[in-house]
Amino acid sequence: MSGTAPTMSFDADQVIETFGAAGDENKLSPLRRGQVIYLPEQGEVWMTGDIHDHRTNFRKLLQAADLPNNPQRHLILHELIHGDHWDASGAEDSWHILYQAAEAKCSFPNQIHFLLANHDLAQIHGEGIMKGGLSVCEAFNAGVKRDFGERGTLVTVAITEFLLTLPLAIRCPANGLFFCHSLPTDEQIKTFDFTVFERENLRPEDYRRRTGPVYQLIWGRKTTPAGVEEFRHKVGAELIVTGHQPQEMGYAINGEHHLIIASDHNQGVFLPLDLAERYDMPQLVRRLRKFVAIGNHQYE
């Protein structure tokens, strides 16, 4: 954890406006139907795992993606907040990376896409996720208050409203790939409300702890390959890629149809894919790229 607070000043009005504009882009995307983004049948998609304010990996990702010169390239981001940049008072800085992502969404509205993640929902509800004995949600709020003072409350509201616009899943119709933050547990899949993906507007009960389908989707862990099979048949997917579960070496294979990746440490990976090409699991794994290699190779 870092021990010094940032010395830069921030314009609350600009930050609020940017989060609002990015949220509008999320809601009004021509690629969105209900809670799902449907990517085109041609082009590329780069999927990431949890980023958790890993600024070096995020910077490398945006530089390598080079979106201005690659208009058919799509970038998927999730779990950006709650990282390791804390000051001596216990405030953390991850609203900064979320803001940078919102700026990128405004600049490239049809190329930057988000997925709702469990830390986003925790921040919305103020749930007590603990790290090192401290609440990351309280630390996040403290960072906003430190940087904006009396206007911090308005900025927090803007962030919350932005997070509520994030979709639940992203599909690639041409090759059957399905991206989401995590999967429900095996037991939850048996009664999971799959109509949540079709809803234009989510309901309060969808977010309910333990029983709501949004909560189950983004908080679930340790889904077995059998559970994955049931889930993917329900959603009509060939392969599913998620984050959420920490991976020391950057990824884990969970059966023949589920890949878990992480992007929040030095061994983290991302997954560049062709939207028109079909993959099996070995081919998917061969496409993984480590962040530490960015700069040494050109990715296609």
C-alpha positions, 0 to 999 in steps of 0.5 A: 500500500502506498503511504501518500495521497495524490497531490493533484486537484480534481474538478467535481463537475467534470468527474460527475459529468463524465460518469454520467455520460459514460453511464448513458453510453452503457445504457444506450449502446446499440449493441445492448439488449437487456443486460447483455452486450452482443458484439459484432460478428467481425473484429476482435475482442480483448477480455480481461480478468479482475483488474483491482486498480492495477495501474500498470496493467491497465495502462499497458492494456489501453496502449496495446489495444490502440483503439483509435487505430483499431476501430473493430477492436473491443475491450472488456473491463471489469472489477476495476476498483478496490486495489492496493493504493491506500494512503496513511489515513486509510483512504484508497484511490481506485475511483481514479482508475474507474474514472479513466475507464469512464473517460475511455468509454466516452471516447470509444463508446462502441469499443469499451464495454464493462461487466458488473462485478461483485466489488461494484455491487458491494460499493453500491450497497456499502457492503463490508468487503474486508482487506487487511482488516479494513473495509474497502468500500469505506476506504473507497468513499474516504478517497472520494471525500479526501479528493472532493471534500464537501462535493464528495457525496455528489461524486459518490452518487455519480459513481453509484449511478454509473455502476448501476448501468453496467451490463451483466454479460457480453456475447459473441454470436459468431463463435458462441463465446460468453463473458461474465464476471463469475458464475452462480454456484452449482446449487444456485444454477438449478433455480437461477432466474435466467430471464435476468439477462433479458430485463431492460431494467433490473429490480431491487430483488435481483440484487438481493443478497444470496437469492437475487440472480445478479448477486448469484451471478457475480458472487458465485465461486467454485462452479464445477464443470457439471455446473458450467455445462448446465449454465452454458446450455441454458444461455446457449454458449460454447465457451465461458470466460470469467474472472472473480476467482484469484489465479496466481498464474493468471488463469485456470481451466475449469473443465472443457468450457470454462476459463477463469482469468486474472489481470490484477498482478504481475502474472496477470493475463488478458485474452485477445480473440477474433470475433469470427473464429471458433475456439476450443479450450486448448486454442483459447489458452494458447491465445492468452497473453501476459501483461509483462510481455506487452511492449516486447511483442505485437499482439494481433 
